[in-house]
């Protein structure tokens, strides 16, 4: 079997729903549409097709030169070659989409869903609802209660108020609303920049420590990225001083950084993002790093389409992955709006679980209603 064609397929927008202001980057907005964007499709001479998240269109000529005629089942070698020869674009638009599409072909060729191909035993996983908006504490409490009533088992809050007092009031209001039956995670998003600049409110070590103390008293499951991206020593110190687990890693793009986090014991929970790394191949390696260092792994999801599906399969294959992140901030930011491009998209059931696709590969198809024909 050989790769015969690589192309970018565009998707039409059926509806504009609005935009959400990002809690972690005030003044920046996430536009939400039904449809739009694109996806990469790789075709083989035996008729198998693999799909993956969109890529930068400028990569297509080089990708065709490098991949056409190659065996798609040699995904490890092909991904390493692409990493060597291509200058990556921005996160979420580089060759990670190609790597995911190759794995989709591998699963289809082996006639197995990816999670089973990797030895996964879980056919359903627990997603947590990741908030986007900051909002007032009372509004977040109302939202959490509605989600709990729908069956959700966990929610992640954004802590980006100017004062620590208001951040903690948000968590306290949510805890009072949902009781002890719902898990609460807290995200400080203090690792957005490689350097000293940070969008929105900035935390120092004192605020991180004092917030962590209060969050553990409120029974929170973890505190995410409370200090800058490469403040490994401070993160280690913070983790040793607190009982609440410290989580992070969503912006790290190379395996070395995850090795360093683990060697220094900076995080208890690793949060790689396959579209920030170079796809499934590298993210699976982060999963093995986490296992070797006895860490949990909960992938970050910034792209709630085919990237999410890839992460679903990885979480289902990892015994040390307790949750899947799922952006869900209704009504505009409801996860169903992002997944509408799929035929029979995954849905959270009334007990708060997300069932894995049963078809081979990624196990999903793009709804042809959205595809703009060439």
C-alpha positions as CSV (number, residue, x, y, z in Angstrom):
1,X,0.0,0.0,0.0
2,X,1.3,3.4,-1.0
3,X,0.2,7.0,-0.5
4,X,-1.2,8.3,-3.7
5,X,-2.7,11.7,-2.8
6,X,-2.7,14.4,-0.1
7,X,-5.1,17.3,-0.2
8,X,-6.8,19.9,2.0
9,X,-10.6,19.8,2.0
10,X,-12.5,22.9,2.9
11,X,-15.6,23.1,4.9
12,X,-18.5,25.5,4.5
13,X,-19.9,27.6,7.3
14,X,-23.6,26.8,7.9
15,X,-24.1,29.3,10.8
16,X,-22.2,32.0,12.7
17,X,-22.9,31.7,16.4
18,X,-20.9,34.5,17.8
19,X,-17.6,34.7,19.8
20,X,-16.4,34.0,23.3
21,X,-13.9,36.3,25.1
22,X,-11.0,34.2,26.3
23,X,-10.6,34.4,30.1
24,X,-6.9,33.9,29.8
25,X,-6.4,36.5,27.2
26,X,-8.7,39.5,27.7
27,X,-9.7,41.2,24.5
28,X,-9.1,38.1,22.4
29,X,-12.1,36.2,21.1
30,X,-12.8,32.7,20.0
31,X,-15.3,32.8,17.0
32,X,-17.7,29.9,17.0
33,X,-19.3,28.6,13.8
34,X,-21.2,25.6,12.7
35,X,-18.7,24.3,10.1
36,X,-15.8,26.2,8.6
37,X,-12.1,25.5,8.4
38,X,-10.7,22.5,6.6
39,X,-9.2,19.1,7.1
40,X,-6.4,17.1,5.5
41,X,-7.1,13.9,3.6
42,X,-4.5,11.3,2.7
43,X,-5.5,8.7,0.1
44,X,-3.8,5.4,-0.7
45,X,-3.6,3.3,-3.9
46,X,-5.8,0.7,-2.2
47,X,-8.6,3.2,-1.6
48,X,-8.1,3.8,2.1
49,X,-8.4,7.4,3.2
50,X,-7.2,9.0,6.4
51,X,-8.4,12.3,7.8
52,X,-6.8,14.7,10.2
53,X,-7.0,18.3,11.4
54,X,-6.3,21.2,9.1
55,X,-2.8,22.1,8.1
56,X,-1.1,25.2,6.6
57,X,-1.8,25.0,2.9
58,X,1.8,26.1,2.2
59,X,3.0,22.7,3.3
60,X,1.1,20.8,0.6
61,X,3.7,20.8,-2.2
62,X,6.4,19.6,0.1
63,X,4.1,17.0,1.7
64,X,3.3,15.6,-1.7
65,X,7.0,15.4,-2.6
66,X,7.9,13.7,0.7
67,X,4.9,11.3,1.1
68,X,3.5,10.2,-2.2
69,X,4.7,6.7,-3.0
70,X,5.5,6.0,0.7
71,X,3.9,3.2,2.9
72,X,1.5,5.0,5.3
73,X,1.9,2.2,7.8
74,X,5.4,3.4,8.4
75,X,3.9,6.3,10.4
76,X,6.8,6.6,12.9
77,X,9.4,7.0,10.2
78,X,7.2,9.3,8.1
79,X,6.4,11.6,11.1
80,X,10.1,11.8,11.9
81,X,10.9,12.7,8.3
82,X,8.3,15.5,8.3
83,X,9.6,16.9,11.5
84,X,13.1,17.0,10.0
85,X,12.3,18.5,6.6
86,X,9.4,20.9,7.4
87,X,9.5,24.2,9.2
88,X,6.4,24.1,11.4
89,X,3.7,26.7,11.2
90,X,1.6,28.0,14.0
91,X,0.2,25.5,16.5
92,X,-2.9,23.7,15.3
93,X,-2.0,24.1,11.6
94,X,1.3,22.2,11.2
95,X,2.0,18.6,10.2
96,X,0.3,17.2,13.3
97,X,-2.8,16.9,11.1
98,X,-0.8,14.7,8.7
99,X,0.4,12.4,11.5
100,X,-3.2,12.0,12.7
101,X,-4.4,11.2,9.2
102,X,-1.7,8.6,8.8
103,X,-2.7,6.9,12.1
104,X,-6.3,6.9,10.8
105,X,-5.1,4.9,7.8
106,X,-3.2,2.5,10.1
107,X,-6.3,1.8,12.1
108,X,-8.4,1.3,9.0
109,X,-5.8,-1.0,7.5
110,X,-5.7,-3.1,10.7
111,X,-9.5,-2.9,11.0
112,X,-9.4,-1.6,14.6
113,X,-10.2,1.6,16.4
114,X,-7.0,3.3,17.3
115,X,-7.5,2.9,21.1
116,X,-7.8,-0.9,20.7
117,X,-4.8,-1.0,18.3
118,X,-2.8,0.6,21.2
119,X,-4.1,-1.9,23.7
120,X,-6.9,0.2,25.3
121,X,-9.5,-1.4,27.5
122,X,-11.8,1.5,28.1
123,X,-14.7,1.9,25.7
124,X,-15.9,5.0,27.5
125,X,-14.1,7.9,29.2
126,X,-14.9,10.8,31.5
127,X,-14.7,14.3,30.0
128,X,-14.6,17.4,32.0
129,X,-16.3,20.6,30.9
130,X,-13.6,23.2,30.3
131,X,-14.9,26.8,30.6
132,X,-13.8,29.5,28.2
133,X,-15.4,32.6,29.7
134,X,-14.4,34.2,33.0
135,X,-17.9,35.4,34.0
136,X,-19.1,36.3,37.5
137,X,-18.9,33.7,40.3
138,X,-22.7,33.3,40.5
139,X,-23.0,32.7,36.8
140,X,-20.3,30.0,36.9
141,X,-22.1,28.4,39.8
142,X,-25.4,28.3,37.8
143,X,-23.5,26.9,34.8
144,X,-21.9,24.2,36.9
145,X,-25.2,23.2,38.4
146,X,-26.8,22.8,35.0
147,X,-23.9,20.7,33.8
148,X,-24.2,18.5,36.8
149,X,-27.9,18.0,36.2
150,X,-27.0,17.0,32.6
151,X,-24.7,14.3,34.0
152,X,-21.3,15.9,33.7
153,X,-18.9,14.7,36.4
154,X,-16.3,17.5,36.3
155,X,-15.8,21.1,35.4
156,X,-12.7,23.3,34.9
157,X,-12.8,26.9,36.0
158,X,-10.6,29.8,34.8
159,X,-9.0,31.8,37.6
160,X,-8.3,35.2,36.0
161,X,-9.9,37.8,38.2
162,X,-7.7,40.7,39.3
163,X,-7.9,39.6,42.9
164,X,-7.3,36.2,44.4
165,X,-10.4,36.8,46.6
166,X,-12.7,36.9,43.5
167,X,-11.0,33.8,42.0
168,X,-11.6,31.9,45.2
169,X,-15.2,33.2,45.5
170,X,-15.8,31.7,42.0
171,X,-14.6,28.3,43.1
172,X,-16.5,28.5,46.5
173,X,-19.8,29.4,44.7
174,X,-19.4,26.5,42.3
175,X,-18.5,24.1,45.2
176,X,-21.6,25.3,47.1
177,X,-23.8,24.8,44.1
178,X,-22.7,21.3,43.1
179,X,-21.7,19.9,46.5
180,X,-19.1,17.1,46.6
181,X,-20.5,15.1,43.7
182,X,-18.7,17.1,41.0
183,X,-15.0,17.4,40.5
184,X,-13.6,20.9,40.1
185,X,-10.3,21.8,38.4
186,X,-8.8,25.2,38.3
187,X,-6.7,26.8,35.6
188,X,-4.5,29.8,36.1
189,X,-3.1,29.8,32.5
190,X,0.2,31.4,33.6
191,X,2.3,29.6,31.0
192,X,1.0,31.2,27.8
193,X,4.3,32.9,26.9
194,X,7.8,31.5,26.7
195,X,9.2,34.6,28.3
196,X,8.3,37.0,31.1
197,X,5.2,38.6,29.3
198,X,1.8,37.1,30.3
199,X,-1.6,38.1,28.9
200,X,-4.2,39.1,31.5
201,X,-3.6,38.9,35.2
202,X,-0.2,37.8,36.3
203,X,0.5,35.6,39.4
204,X,3.6,35.6,41.5
205,X,4.7,32.7,43.6
206,X,2.9,34.0,46.7
207,X,-0.4,34.1,44.9
208,X,0.1,30.7,43.4
209,X,0.9,29.2,46.8
210,X,-2.0,30.9,48.7
211,X,-4.5,30.1,45.9
212,X,-3.3,26.4,46.0
213,X,-3.9,26.3,49.8
214,X,-7.4,27.5,49.5
215,X,-8.2,25.3,46.5
216,X,-7.1,22.1,48.3
217,X,-9.4,23.1,51.2
218,X,-12.2,23.4,48.6
219,X,-11.5,19.9,47.3
220,X,-10.2,20.9,43.9
221,X,-8.7,18.1,41.8
222,X,-5.7,20.1,40.5
223,X,-4.3,23.6,39.9
224,X,-3.2,24.1,36.3
225,X,-0.2,26.1,35.2
226,X,0.1,28.5,38.2
227,X,3.6,29.8,37.2
228,X,5.5,30.5,33.9
229,X,6.2,27.8,31.4
230,X,9.8,27.2,32.2
231,X,9.7,28.0,36.0
232,X,10.4,24.3,36.6
233,X,12.1,24.8,40.0
234,X,9.4,27.0,41.3
235,X,6.8,24.5,40.2
236,X,8.6,21.8,42.0
237,X,8.8,23.9,45.1
238,X,5.1,24.6,44.8
239,X,4.2,21.0,44.3
240,X,6.2,20.0,47.4
241,X,4.5,22.7,49.5
242,X,0.9,21.9,48.5
243,X,-1.3,18.8,48.6
244,X,-3.2,19.7,45.5
245,X,-1.7,18.3,42.3
246,X,0.0,20.8,39.9
247,X,-0.8,20.2,36.2
248,X,0.6,21.6,33.0
249,X,2.4,21.2,29.7
250,X,-0.1,22.2,27.1
251,X,2.2,24.7,25.4
252,X,5.3,22.4,25.3
253,X,6.2,21.3,21.8
254,X,9.1,18.9,22.3
255,X,9.6,15.7,24.3
256,X,12.6,17.1,26.1
257,X,10.4,19.5,28.0
258,X,8.2,16.7,29.3
259,X,11.3,14.7,30.3
260,X,12.6,17.8,32.2
261,X,9.2,18.4,33.9
262,X,9.3,14.8,35.2
263,X,13.0,14.7,36.2
264,X,12.4,17.8,38.3
265,X,9.0,16.6,39.5
266,X,7.5,20.0,38.4
267,X,4.1,18.5,37.6
268,X,2.0,15.7,38.9
269,X,-0.2,15.7,35.8
270,X,1.1,16.1,32.3
271,X,-1.1,17.9,29.7
272,X,0.3,17.5,26.2
273,X,-1.6,18.7,23.2
274,X,-1.1,16.6,20.1
275,X,-1.6,19.6,17.8
276,X,1.1,21.5,19.6
277,X,3.4,18.5,19.4
278,X,3.7,16.9,16.0
279,X,0.6,14.7,16.3
280,X,-0.3,11.3,17.8
281,X,3.1,9.8,17.4
282,X,4.9,12.2,19.8
283,X,1.9,12.4,22.2
284,X,2.0,8.7,22.7
285,X,5.6,9.0,23.7
286,X,4.6,11.6,26.3
287,X,2.1,9.1,27.6
288,X,5.0,6.6,28.1
289,X,7.2,9.3,29.8
290,X,4.3,9.9,32.2
291,X,4.0,6.2,32.9
292,X,7.7,5.8,33.6
293,X,7.6,8.6,36.1
294,X,4.3,7.6,37.7
295,X,2.5,10.7,36.5
296,X,-1.1,11.0,35.4
297,X,-1.7,12.4,31.9
298,X,-4.7,14.5,30.8
299,X,-4.3,15.9,27.3
300,X,-5.1,19.5,26.6
301,X,-7.7,20.1,23.9
302,X,-7.6,23.5,22.2
303,X,-9.1,22.2,18.9
304,X,-12.5,20.5,19.5
305,X,-12.7,18.7,16.2
306,X,-10.5,15.9,14.9
307,X,-7.8,16.7,17.4
308,X,-10.3,15.9,20.1
309,X,-11.1,12.5,18.5
310,X,-7.4,11.7,18.5
311,X,-7.1,12.5,22.2
312,X,-10.2,10.4,22.9
313,X,-8.4,7.4,21.6
314,X,-5.2,8.1,23.5
315,X,-7.1,8.6,26.8
316,X,-8.9,5.4,26.3
317,X,-5.6,3.6,25.7
318,X,-3.9,5.0,28.8
319,X,-4.6,3.5,32.3
320,X,-3.0,6.6,33.9
321,X,-5.4,9.1,32.1
322,X,-8.4,9.8,34.3
323,X,-10.1,12.5,32.2
324,X,-10.5,14.0,28.7
325,X,-10.6,17.8,28.4
326,X,-13.7,18.9,26.4
327,X,-14.3,22.6,25.8
328,X,-18.0,23.1,26.7
329,X,-19.2,26.6,27.7
330,X,-22.8,26.7,26.6
331,X,-24.7,28.1,24.8
332,X,-22.3,29.5,22.2
333,X,-19.4,27.4,23.4
334,X,-21.3,24.1,23.6
335,X,-19.1,21.2,22.5
336,X,-21.8,20.1,20.0
337,X,-21.2,23.2,18.0
338,X,-17.6,22.4,17.4
339,X,-18.3,18.7,16.6
340,X,-21.2,19.4,14.2
341,X,-18.9,18.7,11.2
342,X,-18.9,15.0,12.0
343,X,-21.4,12.4,11.1
344,X,-22.8,11.0,14.4
345,X,-20.4,13.0,16.6
346,X,-19.6,11.6,20.1
347,X,-22.0,12.9,22.8
348,X,-21.7,13.0,26.6
349,X,-24.3,10.7,28.1
350,X,-26.6,11.3,31.1
351,X,-24.0,9.6,33.4
352,X,-21.2,11.9,32.2
353,X,-19.3,9.5,29.9
354,X,-18.1,9.8,26.3
355,X,-18.3,6.5,24.3
356,X,-15.4,5.7,22.0
357,X,-16.1,5.3,18.3
358,X,-16.3,1.7,17.3
359,X,-15.3,2.0,13.6
360,X,-11.6,1.5,12.6
361,X,-9.1,4.3,12.8
362,X,-10.3,7.5,14.3
363,X,-13.8,6.0,13.8
364,X,-15.4,9.2,12.6
365,X,-16.4,10.7,9.2
366,X,-16.9,14.3,8.1
367,X,-20.5,15.1,7.3
368,X,-20.6,15.6,3.5
369,X,-23.1,18.5,3.9
370,X,-20.1,20.6,5.0
371,X,-17.6,19.6,2.4
372,X,-16.9,22.1,-0.4
373,X,-16.2,20.0,-3.5
374,X,-13.1,21.0,-5.6
